[in-house]
Amino acid sequence: DGYFYQRVAECRFSSKDLQGAELIDSYVFNQAEYVRFNSTVGKYVGYTEYGVKNAEAWNSDAGILAQERGELERYCKFNAAIDYS
């Protein structure tokens, strides 16, 4: 009885040279994804009414968007060697 909130950051690699590396950062409430950042798209996309409002707000904030875009380099590519070992 309660609410379920989850945030999942996923790094996807198609090769060891990291050219096709992709970051997916998903926000989930009660098992329904409501907003997602995809580094390939380069912005947040909302999947519910609430998610669309969040995506619009976050995409209009240059600081938030720049930080999220930097996560591909800072988090995914930096830790790729660990993932491949």
C-alpha positions as CSV (number, residue, x, y, z in Angstrom):
1,D,0.0,0.0,0.0
2,G,1.7,3.1,-1.2
3,Y,3.4,4.6,-4.2
4,F,6.3,3.3,-6.2
5,Y,8.9,5.7,-7.6
6,Q,11.9,4.6,-9.6
7,R,14.6,6.3,-11.7
8,V,16.6,4.1,-14.0
9,A,19.8,5.2,-15.8
10,E,20.9,2.8,-18.5
11,C,24.0,2.9,-20.7
12,R,23.8,1.1,-24.0
13,F,26.8,0.3,-26.1
14,S,26.8,-1.1,-29.6
15,S,30.6,-1.5,-29.8
16,K,33.8,-1.1,-27.8
17,D,34.8,2.1,-29.6
18,L,31.8,3.8,-27.9
19,Q,30.6,5.6,-31.1
20,G,27.1,4.2,-30.6
21,A,27.0,4.8,-26.8
22,E,23.6,5.9,-25.6
23,L,22.2,7.0,-22.2
24,I,18.6,6.3,-21.3
25,D,17.4,8.0,-18.1
26,S,13.8,6.9,-17.2
27,Y,11.5,8.2,-14.5
28,V,8.8,5.7,-13.4
29,F,5.8,6.1,-11.1
30,N,3.7,3.2,-10.1
31,Q,5.3,1.0,-12.8
32,A,4.5,3.5,-15.6
33,E,7.3,5.4,-17.2
34,Y,6.3,9.1,-17.4
35,V,9.4,10.9,-18.7
36,R,12.7,9.8,-20.3
37,F,15.9,11.5,-21.4
38,N,17.6,9.8,-24.4
39,S,21.1,11.1,-25.3
40,T,20.5,10.2,-28.9
41,V,17.4,12.5,-29.0
42,G,19.1,15.0,-26.7
43,K,16.1,16.0,-24.7
44,Y,13.4,14.8,-22.3
45,V,10.3,13.2,-23.8
46,G,7.1,12.9,-21.7
47,Y,4.8,9.9,-22.0
48,T,1.9,11.0,-19.7
49,E,0.3,14.4,-19.1
50,Y,2.5,14.8,-16.0
51,G,5.6,13.6,-17.9
52,V,5.0,16.1,-20.8
53,K,4.8,19.0,-18.3
54,N,8.1,17.8,-16.7
55,A,9.8,17.4,-20.1
56,E,8.8,20.9,-21.1
57,A,10.1,22.4,-17.9
58,W,13.4,20.5,-17.9
59,N,14.0,21.0,-21.7
60,S,13.6,24.8,-21.2
61,D,16.2,24.9,-18.4
62,A,19.6,25.0,-20.1
63,G,21.4,24.0,-16.9
64,I,19.4,20.8,-16.4
65,L,19.6,19.8,-20.0
66,A,23.4,20.4,-20.2
67,Q,24.0,18.4,-17.1
68,E,21.9,15.4,-18.4
69,R,23.7,15.6,-21.8
70,G,27.0,15.4,-20.0
71,E,26.1,12.2,-18.2
72,L,26.8,10.2,-21.3
73,E,30.5,11.2,-21.1
74,R,30.8,11.4,-17.3
75,Y,29.0,8.2,-16.4
76,C,28.6,5.9,-19.4
77,K,31.8,6.3,-21.4
78,F,33.9,6.8,-18.2
79,N,32.7,3.4,-16.8
80,A,32.6,1.5,-20.2
81,A,35.8,-0.3,-19.4
82,I,34.3,-1.7,-16.2
83,D,31.2,-2.8,-18.1
84,Y,33.3,-4.6,-20.8
85,S,35.6,-6.4,-18.3
